[in-house]
Amino acid sequence: MDKYEHVTYAPGTYAWHINRRQRVYLRGLIRRAFPDLRPTLHDFACGTGRAIRNLDGLVWYAHGYDTSPDMLAKAAELGTEADLHTVATGGPVPQPVATDGPALVTMFRLLLNVDDDVRERALAFAARALPNAETGLLVVENHGNRRSLRHLRARRHTGRRWFAELSHAQVARLLRRHGFEVVARRGFSMLTPGWYDRPLLRPFARTADGLACRLPGSAGWAVNVVYVARRTA
Ligand SMILES: C[S@@+](CC[C@H](N)C(=O)[O-])C[C@H]1O[C@@H](n2cnc3c(N)ncnc32)[C@H](O)[C@@H]1O
């Protein structure tokens, strides 16, 4: 957990820059999508509460759900303003805390690295928190898009890939099975961490990557992608 906060997300790192870009995007999205009434946030697999803290001040109330009591303890220690709930890894789908008014469900850095059962379980949770299109939005991150430039590079060098990947189509199908449709897609990095690790390349990588992600259509090729979805009915 400390490694997650102090190494992976240390200022200036790849993950830190992605987080900063996502934060700006999500805060704008929430202001536009919920102009009258602030939503209740349900952050599934909240870990140390990074996404919850990114949305500080924009949500009415926040709930974080995770299977790891240690992660939740760290979230509390970091001052995450939320009710934190331990959920089971198996058995019945976790029940979101019942709330009135609009809701926002978020899932960051979960889908890529878990098996199909957990993916289905996470989306079933989201469908419970968002029973219809009017209730609000689901925001899901895929931090290993299969159609990315990283994928092409890996195949060119070795013909094989050594990291997990999830395609846009897989994400869209998963969402559709639970009654969601993707209404927006946004990329947050076209480059790989290696570009940010080399001190001489880092300033170039940071600027070029930030600009590239704003180009129309870039989400299709980004390594890190966020999908915004709504219930179809
Ligand atoms: C890589 S961390 C991401 C944490 C946070 N969402 C973030 O982006 O900083 C993945 C989290 O998923 C949680 N997790 C794994 N399986 C889960 C499940 N079945 N239900 C809920 N949370 C789960 C882990 O405990 C861990 O905190």
The ligand as a MOL file (V3000), in Angstrom:
LIG
                    3D

  0  0  0     0  0            999 V3000
M  V30 BEGIN CTAB
M  V30 COUNTS 27 29 0 0 0
M  V30 BEGIN ATOM
M  V30 1 C -4.9810 -1.7090 -8.1900 0
M  V30 2 S -6.0380 -1.4340 -6.8490 0 CHG=1
M  V30 3 C -6.9190 0.0040 -7.4150 0
M  V30 4 C -7.4340 0.8390 -6.2790 0
M  V30 5 C -8.1330 2.1370 -6.6780 0
M  V30 6 N -9.3480 1.8740 -7.4270 0
M  V30 7 C -7.2110 3.0330 -7.4580 0
M  V30 8 O -7.3770 3.1490 -8.6770 0
M  V30 9 O -6.3110 3.6320 -6.8620 0 CHG=-1
M  V30 10 C -7.2660 -2.7070 -7.0380 0
M  V30 11 C -8.1870 -2.7960 -5.8490 0
M  V30 12 O -9.2070 -3.7320 -6.1450 0
M  V30 13 C -9.5500 -4.3890 -4.9550 0
M  V30 14 N -10.2860 -5.6020 -5.3090 0
M  V30 15 C -9.7950 -6.7450 -5.8430 0
M  V30 16 N -10.7810 -7.6320 -6.0380 0
M  V30 17 C -11.9300 -7.0460 -5.6220 0
M  V30 18 C -13.2910 -7.4570 -5.5610 0
M  V30 19 N -13.6700 -8.6790 -5.9560 0
M  V30 20 N -14.2110 -6.6030 -5.0620 0
M  V30 21 C -13.8440 -5.3700 -4.6560 0
M  V30 22 N -12.5650 -4.9300 -4.6770 0
M  V30 23 C -11.6190 -5.7520 -5.1550 0
M  V30 24 C -8.2040 -4.6070 -4.2870 0
M  V30 25 O -8.3040 -4.8760 -2.9010 0
M  V30 26 C -7.5200 -3.2780 -4.5770 0
M  V30 27 O -7.7360 -2.3480 -3.5480 0
M  V30 END ATOM
M  V30 BEGIN BOND
M  V30 1 1 1 2
M  V30 2 1 2 3
M  V30 3 1 2 10
M  V30 4 1 3 4
M  V30 5 1 4 5
M  V30 6 1 5 6
M  V30 7 1 5 7
M  V30 8 2 7 8
M  V30 9 1 7 9
M  V30 10 1 10 11
M  V30 11 1 11 12
M  V30 12 1 11 26
M  V30 13 1 12 13
M  V30 14 1 13 14
M  V30 15 1 13 24
M  V30 16 1 14 15
M  V30 17 1 14 23
M  V30 18 2 15 16
M  V30 19 1 16 17
M  V30 20 1 17 18
M  V30 21 2 17 23
M  V30 22 1 18 19
M  V30 23 2 18 20
M  V30 24 1 20 21
M  V30 25 2 21 22
M  V30 26 1 22 23
M  V30 27 1 24 25
M  V30 28 1 24 26
M  V30 29 1 26 27
M  V30 END BOND
M  V30 END CTAB
M  END
